[in-house]
């Protein structure tokens, strides 16, 4: 027969010298919420008024039966089970452990495993979305269990499944570093080429590229001429750039030549169009191993488009395939 864990109740006034079995939280509405006393704190006479002020007339001495874990140990074991490259773990605090980014990079999280863990009663893995760009110190995952004490078998099951997936090469939680790419930008459009309007694409694209640690090697301007666009794309490829961005001319208007010009270079077209708004008219292609992107006009003025979804993945060294484009539709409606 399995023995249930026991918590022995002790009056605060009789608890001097005893050790807290869990963190105690203080909440001052609108001012403070956090840990007042840490698990393992030895209660002193002077602590009694503070304990009473948060409604603790009794404390609990925990007596764990074999096969049970305290919430702190359970949360820490789950965090260690999922943690991969370029992450750090916090110390347990109020029964929670956070997995945080150690570098600026692209967060990768394995949703099927996360869903499976959250399907186990009393276990919690709370995460950000995969493919999110993160900064050092940003939380990726929070782990905890719902009760103060939990069956060790549940945590051991998480650890076994995590180990099995890792052995098969599956990444559970990690941050991929962003590579510094040399980027060539080609801005099409006779109105810009002839100086009738001021270019707005260049500054917007440059800011997004530089925010990810890459650099724009040069921006070239061409008229709405397919042969000229092809020549500029091939010219950048010959110079060894690692990403080519072609801005403008991406609609279905007869005067817009960019999609056809990208095809004429011999590039392999992954997709012309994405199921995301804004940014549905983006083209994703590869000229050999060099990614070539045709960028729609919304990149100039919308803060988040399909370009912002794909660019970090390219900077992290990922190769975009048709299935990646297809998945952008779910959750991809930002405005319409």
C-alpha positions in Angstrom: 0.0 0.0 0.0 1.3 3.4 -0.9 1.7 5.8 2.0 0.4 9.3 1.6 2.7 12.2 2.5 1.9 13.8 5.8 1.9 17.5 6.8 2.0 18.1 10.6 0.3 21.3 11.6 2.1 23.4 14.3 0.9 26.7 15.8 3.1 29.6 14.8 3.8 30.4 18.4 5.2 26.9 18.9 7.2 26.8 15.7 10.3 28.7 16.8 13.3 26.7 15.7 11.4 24.7 13.1 12.1 24.7 9.4 9.6 25.8 6.7 8.7 23.0 4.3 7.8 25.5 1.5 8.0 29.1 0.5 5.5 31.5 2.0 4.2 34.4 -0.2 3.2 37.8 0.8 0.8 39.9 -1.2 0.3 43.6 -0.7 -2.3 44.7 -3.3 -0.8 47.1 -5.9 2.6 47.1 -4.1 4.2 43.7 -3.7 3.8 40.0 -4.4 6.7 37.7 -3.6 8.4 35.4 -1.3 8.4 36.5 2.4 10.1 33.4 3.7 12.1 30.8 1.8 11.7 27.0 2.0 14.2 25.8 4.6 14.0 29.1 6.7 14.4 28.4 10.4 11.7 30.3 12.2 12.7 32.8 14.8 10.8 34.6 17.5 10.8 37.8 15.6 9.3 36.1 12.5 6.0 35.4 14.3 4.4 38.9 13.7 5.2 38.7 10.0 3.7 35.2 9.7 0.6 36.3 11.5 0.3 39.3 9.2 0.0 37.1 6.2 -2.6 34.9 7.9 -0.3 32.1 8.9 -1.5 31.1 12.4 0.0 27.6 11.7 2.9 26.2 9.7 3.4 22.7 8.4 6.2 20.3 8.9 6.3 18.0 6.0 6.9 14.3 6.4 7.3 12.8 2.9 6.4 9.1 2.4 8.7 7.2 0.0 7.7 7.8 -3.6 6.7 11.5 -3.2 8.5 14.8 -4.0 8.3 18.3 -2.7 7.1 20.8 -5.3 10.5 22.5 -5.6 12.3 19.3 -6.4 9.6 18.2 -8.8 9.8 21.6 -10.7 13.6 21.5 -10.8 13.7 17.9 -12.1 11.3 18.8 -14.9 13.3 21.9 -15.8 16.5 19.9 -16.0 14.7 17.2 -18.1 13.8 19.7 -20.9 16.7 22.1 -20.8 18.9 22.0 -23.9 21.6 24.2 -25.4 22.1 27.9 -24.5 19.7 28.0 -21.5 20.0 28.5 -17.8 17.8 27.4 -14.9 16.6 29.5 -11.9 16.6 28.3 -8.4 13.2 27.0 -7.2 11.0 29.9 -6.0 7.5 29.5 -4.7 7.4 26.0 -6.2 8.5 27.2 -9.7 11.6 26.9 -11.8 12.2 29.0 -15.0 14.3 27.9 -18.0 15.8 31.1 -19.4 17.7 32.1 -22.6 21.4 32.4 -22.1 22.0 34.1 -25.5 20.2 36.3 -28.0 18.8 33.8 -30.4 15.8 31.8 -31.7 13.9 29.7 -29.2 13.0 26.2 -30.2 10.4 24.3 -28.2 8.9 20.9 -29.0 5.1 21.3 -28.7 4.1 17.7 -28.8 6.2 16.9 -25.7 5.0 20.0 -23.9 1.4 19.1 -24.6 2.0 15.5 -23.4 3.4 16.8 -20.1 0.6 19.2 -19.6 -1.8 16.3 -20.2 -0.5 14.6 -17.0 -2.6 15.6 -14.0 -0.9 18.1 -11.6 2.1 18.9 -13.9 2.7 22.2 -15.6 5.0 23.3 -18.4 4.2 26.9 -19.4 6.2 28.1 -22.4 6.6 30.8 -25.0 5.9 30.0 -28.7 8.6 28.2 -30.6 10.6 30.3 -33.1 10.4 33.4 -30.9 13.4 35.7 -30.9 14.6 36.0 -27.4 17.1 38.0 -25.4 19.5 36.8 -22.7 17.6 36.3 -19.5 14.2 35.9 -21.1 12.1 33.1 -19.8 11.3 30.3 -22.1 9.6 27.7 -19.8 8.1 27.8 -16.4 7.8 24.4 -14.6 5.8 23.6 -11.5 3.4 21.1 -10.0 0.0 22.0 -8.7 0.0 20.5 -5.2 2.8 21.0 -2.6 3.7 17.3 -3.0 3.5 15.0 -6.0 4.1 11.4 -6.8 7.7 10.9 -8.0 6.5 8.4 -10.6 4.9 11.3 -12.6 8.2 13.3 -12.7 10.2 10.1 -13.5 7.9 9.6 -16.5 8.6 13.1 -17.8 12.4 12.4 -17.4 12.2 9.1 -19.2 10.2 10.5 -22.2 12.6 13.5 -22.4 15.6 11.2 -22.4 14.0 9.0 -25.1 13.3 12.0 -27.4 16.8 13.4 -26.9 18.3 10.1 -27.8 16.3 10.2 -31.0 17.7 13.7 -31.8 14.6 15.7 -30.8 15.2 19.2 -29.3 12.9 19.9 -26.4 13.9 23.4 -25.3 17.0 25.3 -26.6 18.1 28.7 -28.1 19.8 28.6 -31.5 22.4 31.3 -32.0 21.8 33.9 -34.8 24.5 34.0 -37.5 25.8 37.3 -38.8 24.7 37.2 -42.5 25.9 39.4 -45.3 22.7 40.6 -46.9 22.2 42.1 -50.4 19.1 44.3 -50.9 17.6 45.0 -54.3 14.9 47.6 -54.5 12.8 47.5 -57.6 10.4 50.1 -59.0 10.8 52.8 -61.6 9.3 55.4 -59.3 12.2 54.9 -56.8 14.9 54.2 -59.4 14.1 57.5 -61.2 13.8 59.5 -57.9 10.1 60.3 -58.1 9.5 59.0 -54.6 11.8 58.4 -51.6 12.7 54.8 -50.8 11.1 53.6 -47.6 12.0 49.9 -48.1 15.7 50.2 -47.4 15.6 51.7 -43.9 12.8 49.3 -42.8 14.6 46.2 -44.1 18.0 47.4 -42.8 16.6 47.9 -39.3 15.1 44.4 -39.2 18.3 42.8 -40.5 20.6 44.6 -38.0 18.3 43.9 -35.1 19.2 40.2 -35.6 22.9 40.8 -35.8 23.3 40.7 -39.6 24.4 43.4 -41.9 23.2 44.9 -45.3 26.2 44.8 -47.5 24.7 47.0 -50.1 21.3 48.2 -51.4 20.9 48.3 -55.2 18.1 50.1 -57.1 16.6 48.9 -60.4 13.7 49.8 -62.6 10.8 47.5 -63.2 12.9 45.5 -65.7 13.1 41.7 -65.4 16.6 41.4 -66.9 18.0 44.1 -64.7 16.5 42.4 -61.6 18.0 39.0 -62.6 21.4 40.7 -63.2 21.4 42.2 -59.7 20.4 38.9 -58.0 23.1 37.0 -59.8 25.6 39.8 -59.0 24.9 39.5 -55.3 25.2 35.7 -55.5 28.6 36.0 -57.2 29.8 38.3 -54.4 29.0 35.6 -51.8 26.2 37.2 -49.9 24.3 34.8 -47.6 20.8 36.3 -48.1 19.2 38.3 -51.0 16.2 40.5 -50.4 14.2 41.9 -53.3 11.8 44.6 -52.3 8.8 45.8 -54.3 7.0 44.6 -57.4 5.5 41.6 -55.7 1.8 42.1 -56.5 -0.2 40.6 -59.4 0.0 43.8 -61.5 1.4 43.3 -65.0 4.1 46.0 -64.2 5.4 44.1 -61.2 8.3 41.9 -62.4 9.9 40.7 -59.2 8.4 37.1 -58.9 9.2 36.4 -62.6 12.7 37.7 -62.3 13.4 35.5 -59.3 12.2 32.5 -61.2 14.4 33.5 -64.2 17.5 33.3 -62.1 17.0 29.5 -61.9 16.2 29.7 -58.2 14.1 26.9 -56.6 10.8 28.5 -55.6 9.6 27.2 -52.2 6.4 29.3 -52.2 5.0 32.4 -53.9 2.5 33.5 -51.2 2.0 32.8 -47.6 -1.2 32.1 -45.6 -0.3 35.1 -43.2 -1.8 38.6 -43.1 0.0 40.9 -43.5 2.7 39.5 -45.8 0.7 37.1 -48.0 2.6 38.2 -51.2 6.0 37.1 -50.0 8.1 34.8 -52.2 10.6 32.3 -50.7 13.2 30.8 -53.0 16.8 29.4 -53.0 19.4 30.2 -55.6 21.7 27.2 -54.8 22.1 27.5 -51.0 21.4 31.3 -50.9 17.9 32.2 -49.7 16.2 34.8 -51.9 13.1 36.5 -50.6 10.7 38.7 -52.6 9.2 41.2 -50.0 5.7 42.7 -50.3 5.0 46.3 -49.6 3.6 45.8 -46.1 7.2 45.3 -44.9 7.6 49.0 -45.2 4.9 50.0 -42.7 3.6 47.0 -40.8 5.5 46.2 -37.6 5.1 42.4 -38.0 4.7 40.5 -41.2 5.6 37.1 -42.8 9.1 38.5 -43.3 9.5 38.9 -39.5 8.5 35.2 -39.1 10.9 33.8 -41.6 14.0 36.1 -41.3 15.0 34.9 -37.7 14.8 31.3 -38.8 17.1 32.0 -41.8 19.5 33.9 -39.6 19.5 30.8 -37.3 20.7 28.7 -40.2 17.4 27.0 -40.9 16.3 26.1 -44.4 12.7 27.1 -45.1 10.5 24.5 -46.7 6.9 24.5 -48.0 5.6 22.9 -44.8 7.0 25.9 -42.8 5.0 28.3 -45.0 1.9 26.2 -44.6 2.1 26.4 -40.8 2.1 30.2 -40.8 -1.6 30.4 -41.5 -2.7 29.1 -38.0 -2.3 32.2 -35.8 -1.2 34.2 -38.7 -4.0 36.8 -38.9 -2.5 40.0 -37.6 -4.9 42.3 -39.4 -7.2 42.1 -42.4 
